[in-house]
Amino acid sequence: MKRIHSLLAVQSGVAILVSINRLGTWTLGYVLPNEFLRWVDFNNMLILPLISLVASYLLKKTLEYDSPAREGRLHMRWNLVFIVGLYLLGASYGDHEVTNYLHHRFCLEDSTSDLCRIIIFNDDEFSHWVFFTGFVMVNTALLFLQNVFPHREQLIGTDVGLLIFNALFLAAGMLANLGFEEIGLDLYIVAFLASLSTYLLWRRGKQPLFIYYTTAYWLGLLASIPAQGIRS
């Protein structure tokens, strides 16, 4: 459990850093004199996602202990879902951060030219579709891998408390994204993962990832509703 707590803490920490990076003003300077990207775009494309995806992979490996299920087809299928999801996430970050930078720098006043129309479509729509597909695949794979490899020891109260504490930070990161910006697919994706993790928690009992995701997604979702009301 120590490794699981540590890796989930990394994920929660990254969610907070992503919000700080995107909402702060200190990252708006240019990375190099040629102004190819701002620090906010560079951090969101390379630094923070890389940390998160490495932590996700290490978490997956931590869940997969030696058992007959390890050589089974179900395990292989969820591994493939995880790998494809990682690729889609990487592709979405590359598409979104570059076009988001170009959108804000050159196309805020021009949404009709062919170049800006393409940039805006990649920034606001296509990259989001790819991201959410990859996001759902990676997180669904982790949840079902936890189902295939249930934790072998009974969780004590301290473990449950730490899982919930970690989930609070992930929920805060989701609130920063869902509560104070225009909601699109985000709401439906979070609602889906909240429902899925709750279902698995109900069916399979107290497993680390089920507790963590159920707490984080429901808190993030429910806290975002009044925040959206205040924003509007």
N, C-alpha and C positions, 0 to 999 in steps of 0.2 A: 504493500500500500504506500510506502514512502515514495517509491518512484512514480506511482500513479498520481499522488498528491502533487509532487513536484512538477510533473508534466502538465497537469491541469492548471497549476499555478502559472506556468509559462503561457498557456493559452489565454487565461484570464488577463494576465499582464499585457499581452499583445493587444487584446481587445481595448484595453484602456489607452495604450500607447497609440493605437490607430486613431482613436477619437481625438486625443491631444494633438497628434500630428495633423489631422485634417481640420480641426476647429481652431487651432492656434494661428498666430501671425508670425511666429519666429521661424517657420519653415518656408516662408514665401520667397526667400532669396534664391538666386540661381546657383546651381551646383558648380558650373564652370563659366569662365568668361564668355564662351560662345552661346550661353543661355539655352542649352538644349533641353534642360528640365529644371524645375524648381526642386528644392529639397523635399517638399511635401510629396511630389510625384515620385521622386527617386526612392524615398523611404517606403512609400506605399507599394512600389513595384518590386523592389529588391530586398530591402532589409527586413521589414516586419513580416511579410508573407513567408519569406524563407525561414525565419525563426518558427513561425506557426506551423508550417508544413513539416519541418524536421521534428518538431515536438509531436505532431500527429503520427508521424511514422514510428517514432520511438514508443509512443503510447500503444500503437497497434502491436508492435513487437512485444511489449510488456504483457499484453492481454493473451498472446498466443503461446500458452504453455504446452508442454508435451502431452499429447492425448491422442486417441484414435481419430478425433475430429480434425486434427492438424493435417492429415493426409486425405481428408474427405473432399468431395466435390463442392460441398457447400462453402467450405473454407476457401477453396480456390475461386469460387464465384465472387465472394465478397472481397477477396484480394484484388480481383480484376476491377470490380467497381471502384475500389479505393484508388488504384493506380490511374484509371481513366479520369476519376474525379480530380486527382492531383494535377494531371496534365491540363484539364479544362480550367482549373483555377489559375495555373501559371499563364495560360493563354489569355485569360480574361484580364489579369493584372497588366500584362504587356499591352493589350489593346486599350484598356480603359485609361491608364495613367497618362499615356502619351497623348491620346485624343482629348482627355480632360484638360491637360495643360494647353493644348492648341485651341480648344474650345474657349477657355477663359481668356486666353491672350489675344486671339485674333477674331473670334466669331461671336462675341456677345452682342455686337451691334450688326452682325451680318449673318442671317440665318437662311438666306435664299440662294447665295452663290453655290455652284456645284461643289466646290471644295469644302466650304463650311457645312453644307448640308450633309455631306459624307462624314465629316469629322463629328458633327453633333449626333448623327445616328449611331456611330460607333461608341461614342461616349455615353449617351443617355439610354441606349436600347440594346444594341447587339452585345456589347461587353457585359452588360448586366445579365442578359439571358445566359451567356456562357458561364459567368461567375456563379449564378444561382444553381445552375445544373451541376457544376463541379462541387459547390458547397453542399448541396443535398446529398450527392453521391458519397463524398468523403465522410460526412457525419452520419449518414445512414449506415455506411459500411462499418464504422466504428461501433455504432449501437448494436448492429447484428453480430459483429465479431464478439462483443461482450456477451451476447446471447449464446453464441456457439462455444465460447470459453468462459463460463460463469466463474466468478471469483470463488476460490475453493475454501476460503476461511470466512467465518461469520464476521460481519462488520461490527466493530464496537462503537459505542457512542461517540468517542473522539473522532473516529474516521468519518462518521456521518456528519458530525459538526464541521470538520475540515472541508468535506465535499460541499456542503452548503455555503460555507464561508467563501470558498473559491468561486462558487457559482454566482455569488453576489457581485463580484467584479465583472464577470462576463455579462451579467444582466445590466450592469451600469454601462458597459460598452454598447450593448444593444439599445439601451435607452437613449444614449447620445446620438445614435443613428436613426432610430425609429421615431423618437419623441420630438426632435427638433428640426427635422427635414421632411420634405414631401415624401409621403409613403407610396411606394410602388409595389413591386413584387415582394419586397422585404417582409411585409406583414404576413403574407400568405405562407412564405417559406418558414418563418419563425413559428407560425401557428401549426404548420404541418409537423415540424420537428418536435414542438412541444407536445402535440398529440401522440406522436409516435413514441417518444420517450416515456410518456405517461402510460401508454398501453403496455409497453414492455415492462415497466416497473410494476404494473398491476399483475401481469401474467407471470413474471419470473422473480419478483421480489426485489429485495434491496441489493442491487448490484451497483458498483461505483459509478459507472457512466450513466446509468438510468437515473440515479439520484442527482448527479451533477447537471445533466441536461434538462431534466424535468424542472428543477429549481430555477436554473438560469433562464430558460426559454419562457416559462410562464411568468416569472417576475419581470423580465424585460418586456414581454408583451403587454402585461397588465399595467405596468408603470407608464408605458408609452401612450396609452389611451387618454388619460387626463392631460398628459403633456401636449398631445396633439390638440386637445380642446383649448388649452391655454394659448398655444401657438396661433390657432385660427382666430 
